[in-house]
Amino acid sequence: MPNVVNSLLVRELDASLEKADGMVLCSLAGMTVSETEGLRRKLADQGLRLRVVRNRLVRRVLEKHGLTVETSVFQGTVAVVTGSSEDAIHAAKIVTGSDLIKSGKLGLRAGMLEKRVLGPSDVRAMASIPDRKTLQAQLLGCLSGSAQRLATVLSATPSATARVIQAHVDSGGQGAAAPAA
């Protein structure tokens, strides 16, 4: 019976990793059930699923996809979150922002982004990347800000000239004499 369960788990992991562009591996040493469920709930709010899997099975599936991860990553209880690149960024943000990581109960082990294996420090850096909507807003701000400043500069010269002429007319035309024709 265990071989059937293992083969089903491997098949499910293989299918999820086949579609995934990103992944976060974390350790769950010493977490209580309520803490684990809280983490699962936070991930589920983003449409992500945390799976606790056997280390040997995860290692086998990763090697099948040509991803080599250090054996030290697979010590203790390891959980996997897979999904798109943006999903992996969201998962990294949730994991690194958790109070459990500060207490040492939750740890980053490794990650994957676009078929490249990442270390724990890379996953922390990935967590600092803004999400897609924020990046789009920043890009739009850069593009529209330059165009707005250009429009201001282009409209400033004619309006400044018009103000000088109007000031001259308002003063009654007094000032420097116009050259004789």
Contacts in CASP RR format, 6 or more apart in sequence:
PFRMAT RR
TARGET T0000
AUTHOR 0000-0000-0000
METHOD contacts of the structure
MODEL  1
MPNVVNSLLVRELDASLEKADGMVLCSLAGMTVSETEGLRRKLADQGLRL
RVVRNRLVRRVLEKHGLTVETSVFQGTVAVVTGSSEDAIHAAKIVTGSDL
IKSGKLGLRAGMLEKRVLGPSDVRAMASIPDRKTLQAQLLGCLSGSAQRL
ATVLSATPSATARVIQAHVDSGGQGAAAPAA
6 54 0 8 1.000
6 57 0 8 1.000
9 53 0 8 1.000
9 54 0 8 1.000
9 57 0 8 1.000
10 57 0 8 1.000
10 60 0 8 1.000
10 61 0 8 1.000
13 51 0 8 1.000
13 53 0 8 1.000
13 57 0 8 1.000
13 58 0 8 1.000
13 61 0 8 1.000
13 80 0 8 1.000
14 61 0 8 1.000
14 64 0 8 1.000
14 65 0 8 1.000
16 82 0 8 1.000
16 83 0 8 1.000
17 23 0 8 1.000
17 61 0 8 1.000
17 62 0 8 1.000
17 65 0 8 1.000
17 82 0 8 1.000
18 65 0 8 1.000
19 82 0 8 1.000
19 83 0 8 1.000
20 82 0 8 1.000
20 83 0 8 1.000
20 84 0 8 1.000
20 87 0 8 1.000
20 88 0 8 1.000
20 112 0 8 1.000
21 83 0 8 1.000
21 84 0 8 1.000
21 85 0 8 1.000
21 88 0 8 1.000
21 113 0 8 1.000
21 114 0 8 1.000
21 115 0 8 1.000
22 82 0 8 1.000
22 83 0 8 1.000
22 84 0 8 1.000
22 85 0 8 1.000
22 87 0 8 1.000
22 88 0 8 1.000
22 111 0 8 1.000
22 112 0 8 1.000
22 113 0 8 1.000
22 114 0 8 1.000
23 80 0 8 1.000
23 81 0 8 1.000
23 82 0 8 1.000
23 83 0 8 1.000
23 88 0 8 1.000
23 111 0 8 1.000
23 112 0 8 1.000
24 80 0 8 1.000
24 81 0 8 1.000
24 88 0 8 1.000
24 91 0 8 1.000
24 92 0 8 1.000
24 95 0 8 1.000
24 108 0 8 1.000
24 111 0 8 1.000
24 123 0 8 1.000
25 58 0 8 1.000
25 69 0 8 1.000
25 73 0 8 1.000
25 78 0 8 1.000
25 79 0 8 1.000
25 80 0 8 1.000
25 108 0 8 1.000
25 109 0 8 1.000
25 110 0 8 1.000
25 111 0 8 1.000
26 78 0 8 1.000
26 79 0 8 1.000
26 81 0 8 1.000
26 95 0 8 1.000
26 106 0 8 1.000
26 107 0 8 1.000
26 108 0 8 1.000
26 109 0 8 1.000
27 76 0 8 1.000
27 77 0 8 1.000
27 78 0 8 1.000
27 79 0 8 1.000
27 106 0 8 1.000
27 107 0 8 1.000
27 109 0 8 1.000
28 36 0 8 1.000
28 52 0 8 1.000
28 77 0 8 1.000
28 78 0 8 1.000
28 79 0 8 1.000
28 105 0 8 1.000
28 106 0 8 1.000
29 76 0 8 1.000
29 77 0 8 1.000
29 104 0 8 1.000
29 105 0 8 1.000
29 107 0 8 1.000
30 105 0 8 1.000
31 39 0 8 1.000
31 100 0 8 1.000
31 105 0 8 1.000
31 106 0 8 1.000
35 100 0 8 1.000
35 105 0 8 1.000
36 50 0 8 1.000
39 50 0 8 1.000
39 94 0 8 1.000
39 95 0 8 1.000
39 98 0 8 1.000
39 100 0 8 1.000
39 106 0 8 1.000
40 49 0 8 1.000
40 50 0 8 1.000
42 94 0 8 1.000
42 98 0 8 1.000
43 49 0 8 1.000
43 50 0 8 1.000
43 81 0 8 1.000
43 91 0 8 1.000
43 94 0 8 1.000
46 87 0 8 1.000
46 90 0 8 1.000
46 91 0 8 1.000
46 94 0 8 1.000
47 87 0 8 1.000
48 81 0 8 1.000
48 83 0 8 1.000
48 87 0 8 1.000
48 90 0 8 1.000
48 91 0 8 1.000
48 94 0 8 1.000
49 81 0 8 1.000
50 79 0 8 1.000
50 80 0 8 1.000
50 81 0 8 1.000
51 79 0 8 1.000
51 80 0 8 1.000
51 81 0 8 1.000
52 77 0 8 1.000
52 78 0 8 1.000
52 79 0 8 1.000
53 78 0 8 1.000
53 79 0 8 1.000
53 80 0 8 1.000
55 74 0 8 1.000
55 75 0 8 1.000
55 76 0 8 1.000
55 78 0 8 1.000
56 74 0 8 1.000
58 74 0 8 1.000
58 78 0 8 1.000
58 80 0 8 1.000
59 69 0 8 1.000
59 71 0 8 1.000
59 74 0 8 1.000
62 68 0 8 1.000
62 69 0 8 1.000
65 115 0 8 1.000
67 112 0 8 1.000
67 115 0 8 1.000
67 117 0 8 1.000
68 117 0 8 1.000
69 110 0 8 1.000
69 117 0 8 1.000
70 110 0 8 1.000
73 109 0 8 1.000
73 110 0 8 1.000
74 109 0 8 1.000
78 109 0 8 1.000
81 87 0 8 1.000
81 88 0 8 1.000
81 91 0 8 1.000
81 95 0 8 1.000
82 88 0 8 1.000
85 113 0 8 1.000
85 114 0 8 1.000
86 131 0 8 1.000
86 132 0 8 1.000
88 111 0 8 1.000
88 112 0 8 1.000
88 113 0 8 1.000
88 126 0 8 1.000
89 126 0 8 1.000
89 127 0 8 1.000
89 129 0 8 1.000
89 131 0 8 1.000
90 131 0 8 1.000
92 108 0 8 1.000
92 123 0 8 1.000
92 124 0 8 1.000
92 126 0 8 1.000
92 127 0 8 1.000
93 127 0 8 1.000
95 101 0 8 1.000
95 106 0 8 1.000
95 107 0 8 1.000
95 108 0 8 1.000
95 123 0 8 1.000
95 127 0 8 1.000
96 108 0 8 1.000
96 123 0 8 1.000
96 124 0 8 1.000
96 127 0 8 1.000
97 127 0 8 1.000
98 106 0 8 1.000
100 106 0 8 1.000
101 107 0 8 1.000
101 108 0 8 1.000
107 120 0 8 1.000
108 119 0 8 1.000
108 120 0 8 1.000
108 123 0 8 1.000
108 124 0 8 1.000
109 120 0 8 1.000
110 117 0 8 1.000
110 118 0 8 1.000
110 119 0 8 1.000
110 120 0 8 1.000
110 123 0 8 1.000
111 117 0 8 1.000
111 118 0 8 1.000
111 119 0 8 1.000
111 122 0 8 1.000
111 123 0 8 1.000
112 118 0 8 1.000
113 122 0 8 1.000
113 126 0 8 1.000
118 126 0 8 1.000
130 138 0 8 1.000
168 175 0 8 1.000
END
